[in-house]
Amino acid sequence: MAVTIEDLYRSYGILADAKDNLSQHKDAYQVILDGVKGGPKEKRLAAQFIPKFFSSFPELADAAINAQLDLCEDEDVSIRRQAIKELPRFATGENIFRVADILTQLLQTDDTAEFNQVNVALVSIFKIDAKGTLGGMFSQILQGEDVVRERAIKFLSTKLKTLPEDVMSKEVEEYVFAETKKVLEDVTGEEFVLLMRVVSGLQALQTVNGRQQLVELVVEQAFLEQALNPADPDTVDRLLQCTRQALPLFSKNVHSTRFVTYFCEHVLPNLSALTSPVAEIDIQLEVLKLLAEMSPFCGDMEKLEANLNMLFTKLVEFMPLPPAEAENGENSTSEEPKLQFSYVECLLFGFHQLGRKLPDFLLDKVDAERLKDFKIRLQYFARGLQVYIRQLRVALQGKSGDALKTEENKIKVVALKITNNINVLIKDLFHNPPSYKSTVTLSWKPVQKAEAVAVKRPSSEGMGSGESTKKPISLLPRRDARQIYNPPSGKYSASIGNFNYGEFSSVFFFLGY
């Protein structure tokens, strides 16, 4: 005989009046449990009544949870929402794991309101027992359906950081880290990024030792002990994803040495053969940017000379020789050298950073013929650079505010940042012996506040004076020849007009060239 609304209210009254003698009215509670087999009205009442008296009948705990779970899977969404709302009341003692497991499975719902209710319920049981809740969630992440796994990982990546410190204790954070390491044994690229967001936000790992542990975690995922297959987009993507996750962790105490070494030994030699996982991105430039950003945090390197040599070789590749001249003094070829400013900025910066560790590299480790060739390329590149910098400054002079926000001027501003950086770094290499003391902010990185307040500028006596004065930096550099280093003049000074400005050819077109 089906349970009616009257039966449910009668049983509720018996239990509500029993007070300390609740356990003697097991039959009344069983009637309420049977309410899940009734119609929509009976189910809604049962969803509210079952959790209210749950703790008083431990011998019926499994039956009660199963009954509530049946309601969580009902066809009527309003009944499901009511049942889910009440689920946290079952989260006591040993039941916490099971309730968390159930709620995690319920994340697969496509109903927005229901999904939000599950999220609220999960957060509430975290505050009851965080470690028990995590146990249920990680159980589903490791063994559950793909959609459940995906949504559970997203939940952890967004919600854990919002929980108070008394919930996310050191013990709980250590558990999160240990379980995350298990999950990372087999993950997709997106899952890896989200899980790194989870562990990177743990307070216990904000120390130098903690960040080192995180780097070790990324190293394991990056497969740095294996040779790179440049033709496999998945392999390339894995390396990029891992490097991006490791990058914010590096510092003067947490070194990037293994990544920088891998890039020098396996990536740079295969740079032109890299297969991009995303068609729209310049994979070579993306790789070079990552290498540049990592290089300041590189520690002691076993094969420093070999790695510097690889950087040097790649830098030379992107610094063209001047076009050969015919007997009449004109170019013997119509093909113009192509300047890849962004590539050169990255390689020059990386070479500059590693060069500090072996400052005599150019003088002692590069043979005379090769060094002569490099100086010719450097001089030629530097002269083309000066023309470009001057024209960019003229084009941007007097512009501010909205005028600098046009697409055309944004490109010019970026081009000016890149070329100014290259100019500063080239200056160092023209020193005798070469110097590696200058500092620049990579063009795609935000300028640090300290740099925005004042910058060192060369005196009018030239670079060798060693004197400098501090002046507030303006929005755009002043058009002042003293700011631009003029490399030694030579036979190639007349060849400036033969440059192809590569990635910024359109900008030069805007300038009228």
N, C-alpha and C positions, 0 to 999 in steps of 0.2 A: 504493500500500500504506500503510495507516494506521500512524502512529507508536504504538509500545507503551510501556508503563511501562519495560520493559527498555531500549528504544532511548533513552529519555530519560536514564536513569541512566548508561548507557554513554557517551553524549555528554557528560553532566555530568562524568564521571570524566576523559574525555580533556581537556576544557577546564581542569578543576581541576589536573591534573598538568602542563599545558603551561607554566604560569607565564609566563615572558617571551616564549614563542613562541605565544601565543594566536591572533594574527592569521593564523597558518598553518593554523588548524583551522576555517575558515569553514563547511565542510560540517557539522561537529558542531553548530555554533550554529544552522545552518539546520534541523537535525533538531528542535532544541528549539523553534524558531519554529513548525514544523509541528505541534507538540504541541497547539496550540490547536484543531486540527481533530479531535482524538481525543475519548475519553469523559471523564466527570467527573474521574476520577483523573488522567488525562493533563493535563487543563486545569489542575488545581490545581498540579501539578508545574511545568508550563510557566509559570504565573503567578509562581512563585518563581525559576525558573532564568533566564528571559528578562532581567530587570533585573540579575541578578548579573553577567552578562558583556556587558551592553549597551555599555559604554564602550570595549570592546576591538574593536568592529566598526562603526566610523563609517559604512562604506559600506552597512551593513544597518540604520541608525538608523530610517529611515522604516518599513521592514518590521517592525522590532521594536516600535515604538510602535503601529503599526496592529494588530499581533498582540495586544498588551496591551489595546488599546482594544476589540478583539473580546471579550476576556474580561470587560472592564468592562460589557459589554452582554449577557452570557450570561443565560440563563433561570434558572440556579441562583444564588440569592442568595449562597450561601457562596463560590462561585467569583468572583462580582462583588466581594465584600468583600475577598477575597485579592488580586485584581488591583488594586483601588483602593488598598489598603494599600501596594502596591509602586510605585505610579505616581510618587511623589516621587523615586525613584531615577533616573528618566529626565530629571529637571529639571536639565539641565546646558547651559550655553551658549545656543545659539539655540533649544534645545528647550523652555526654560522657558515661553515664551509659549504654545506649543501644549499643554503639559501643563496649564497654568493654564486654558486655554480648555476642555480636556476635563473637568477637574475641576469647573469652573463649570457646564457642561452637566449633569454628574452630580448637581448639587444638586437636580434636579427629582424625584429618587427619593422614593417614599412610605414606604420601609422605614426605620424610625428608626435602626437600627444602621448601615445603609449610609450614611444621611445624616450621621450622626456621624463615620463613617470618612472621608467626603469632607471634612468640616470640618477634621478632624485633618490630612489630607493637604495641604489648602490652607494651613493655618497653617505647616506644616513647609516648604513651598516658598517661603513669604513670607520665611522666615529664610535661604533660599538666595539669592534675588534678588527683593526686594520690588517693584521697578519693573517687572521682567519679568512677575511674577505679576499685578500690577495691570493691565498691558497686556492680558493674556488675559482677565481678568475684565471690564474695561470694554468689551472687544470684544463680549462676550456681552450685557452690559447695554444696549449701543447697538443691537445687531443681532439678539440672540437671541430665543427664545420668551418670552412674557409670564411664565410661571412661573419660568423661569430668571432673567430680569431681576429679578423680585420677590425671589427668594431670594438672589441675588447682592448686591443692595442691602442686604438685611437682614444678610447676612454682614458686609459692610463696616461697617455701623453698629454692630455688636456686637463685632467682633474687632479692628478696627484700633487701638482705644484700649488693647487689652491687649498689643500688641506693644512690645518694648523700644525705647529711643531709638536704639540702634545699627542697628536694622532700619528704623525710621521716620525716616530722615535728612531734612534740610531739602530735599534734591533730591526725595526720594520724596514728601514732603508737598506740595511745589509741583506735582508731577505729579498727585497726587490732586485738588488744587484745580482744576487746569486741566481734567482729564477730567470732574470733577463738573459744572463749568460747562457742558460740552457736553451732558451728560445732562439738566440742568435746563432745556434749551430745550424739552423736551416731557415733562412728568411729571404724574402724578396727585397728589392732595393727600397721600396717605399716603407716596408716594415722596419728595415734597418734604421732608416732616418728617424722614424717615430720612436723606436726603442732607445736610440741614442739621446733623443730629446727627454725621454723618461729618466735615464740614469744621469744625464748631464745636469739635471735639475735637482738631484739629491744633495742635501746640505752636507752630508758626510763625505761627499766627494769633491768639495770645493777647496780642499787643501792641495798642496803640491803633490803629495803622495796620492791623493784621490784622483787628481787629473792625470797623473802618470798611469794609474790603473785604467782610466778611460782610454788613454792612448793605446795601451796594450790591447785593450778590447778591440779597438779599431784595426790595429795591426793584424790581429788574427783574422779579421774579416777581409782585409785587403790582399791577403795571399802574397805578401812581399817576398816570400821565400821562393816563389815561382817566377819563371820568365814570363814576360808579357806577350800575349798574342795580339798584335795590333789590328789584325783583321777581324777579330771577334768583338762586335759592339757591346755584348754583355760583359766581357772581361774589362773593356775600357770603361764602361759605365760603372762597374763595381769599384774600380780604382778611383774614379772621379768622386763618387759618392762617399767613399771612405775618407779620401783626402779632405773633402769639404767638411766632414764631421770632425776630423782631427784638428783642422786649422784653428778653430777658436780655443783649443786646449793648449796650444803651444805657447811657451813663454821663455824667459831667460833661464828658468829652472826646469822646464819640461820641454825637451828638445825634439826637433823635427828631423833629426839626423837620418833615421831609417827611411823616411819618406823622400827626403832630398836625395839620398844615395840611390834609391830605387829609380827616381825620375832621371837622374844623371846616367845611370847604368842601363836602364831598360826602356825608358820613355823617349828621351832625346834622340837616341840612335834610330828610333822608329817613328819620329815625329811626323814625317810626311806620309807614313803608311797607316796612321791611326784611323780607325773607322768610327765615325761619330754615332752614338746611340740616338741622337736627335738631329735630324737633317738640317734644322734651322741654325744650329750653332757652329761657330768656327772652332772645331775641336782642337786645332793646334794652338790657337790663342788661349782657349780655356785652360789647357794644360800649362802653358807658359805663365799664365797669371797665377795659378796655384803654386807653381814652383817659385815664382818671385815672392809671393806672400809668405811662403814657408822659410825661405832662405835666411832671414835674420835670426831665426831661432835654431839654426843648425849648430850642433855641438861638435866635438872632436870627431873627425872623419878618417877612417882607415885609409881610404884611397883618395885623399884630398887632391893630389896632383892630377890623377887620372880624371876625376870628376870635373875639376877646373878646366882641364884640357877639353873635355866634351862640351862644356859651356862655351868655351872660347871658340871651338870649331863651329858650333851652331851660330854664335854671334857673327862670325866671319861670313857665314852663308847668307845672312840677312843684311850684310853691308856690302853693296855692290862695288865693283871696281869702276873707275871712270871709263867712259867710252874711249876707244882708241882713236887717235887723231890721224887724219890723212896728211899727205905732204903739204896741202894748202892750208893746214891748220884747222880744218873743219872736221866734224865727226865722220868717221868712215862707215858708220852704221846709223840707220834711222831709228833703231830700237833704243828706247830710253830706259835707263836703269830704274827699277821699281823700288821705292822706299817703303818698307813696312814698319812704320814708326811704333805701333803697338807691340809688335814682336820684339823689336830692338829694345824698347823700354824694359820689357820683362827680362830678356836675356842679359842686358847690361846691368840691371839691378841685381840679378842673381849672381853674375860674375863679380860684381862689386862687393857683395856680401861675403862670398866665399874667398874672394881675393884678399880680404882682411886677414884671413888665416894663413895665407902664403903670399905676402906682399911682393916677394921677388920672383913670382911666377913668370911674368912677362920678360924679365931680364935674364933669368937663369934657366928657365924650363922651356922656352920657346926659341927655336933656332933663328939665326939672323935673317935668313931669307923669308921665313914665315912672318917674323916680326915686321920686316920692311913692308911686306904685302899688307899686313894689318894696318900699319900706319897710313899707307896710301888710301886704303878704304875708309879709315877713320877720318882722315882729313877731308876726303871728298864728301862723305856723309855729313860731317860737321858744317861744311860750307853751305850745302843745300839746306841744312837745318836753320842757319842764320837767316837766309832769305825768307824762309817760311815763317819763322818767329816774328821777324819785322813786319811782314805783311799781315799776319794775324793781329798783331798789336795795333796796327793802323786801322784795321777793319773793326776792331772792338773798342777803339778809343772813344771815350765819352758816353759809352752805352752802359745803362744800369737798369735795375728793376725789370719791368715787363719786356723791355727791348732785348734783354739777355735770355728771355724765356722762349723766344722763337726757336723752332727746330734748327734753323740754319745757324743761329748764334750759339745754341747749345753745343753743336758739333764743333764750332770754332773754339769755344771755351775748353772743351775736352782736348782738342788738338793742341791748344796752347799749353795745357798742363803736361801733356805727354812730351811735347818737344822741349819744354823748359826742363823737365826731368832728365831727358837724354842729354841736353846741353850741360847740365851740372855734372852728370856722371862722366861725360866725355872729357870735360875739363880736367878731372882727376887723372885720367889716363894720359893726358898730354904732359903731365908733370914728369920731371926726370929726377929721381925714379918715379914711376907711377904711384899715385896716392889713392887711398880708399877711405878718406876721412869724411867726405861730404855725405849729408843725409837728405833724402827726398821722401815725400809721401807719394806712393804710387797713385797714378792718375785716377783710378777708379775708387780709391779709398777716401773717406772724409778727412779733411784737414784737421789736425789736432788743434785744440784751443791755443796752446802755447805758440804754435806756428802762426796762428792768425793774429796774434798780438804784435810780434816783432820777428824780423828775419835778419840774418847777417847778410850784408851785401859787400861785394868787393870794393875796395877803395879805388880812386882814380889812378893810383900808381900801378895798378895791375895786380895780378894774383900773387906775385911773389912778395909783396910788401908785408903780408901777414897781418895787416890792420883791417878792421871792419868796424862799422857803426851800426847801431840798431835804430831802425825807423819803422813806424807802423806800416803794415802792409795794406795796400789799397785793394779795391775789388779786382782791378786789373793791373798787371805790371806796367810801370811807366815805360814809355818809349825812350830808352836810354841805352846808348851803345855800350856803356860800361857794364850793363847787366848781361851782355851777350859775349861769350868768349869767342874771339876770333882766332881760329887755328892758324898755324904757320902758312904763309902764302906759298904758292908753288905753281907748277905748270898746269894744274887742274883748275885754277881759279877761274878760268874763262869758260869752263864747261858747265857752269851752274844752270844754264837754261835748259839743259838736257835731262832734267829730272822728271820722272813719273812719280807723283806723290802718292801712289798706291791707294791705301784706304781712304785718304783725304783728298783725292783728286777732285772730288765734287766741291770741296771747300775752296781749293785753289781756283776752281772755275768761278765760284762766287766772288773771289777776289779780283777776277779779271785776268787770270793767267792761263 
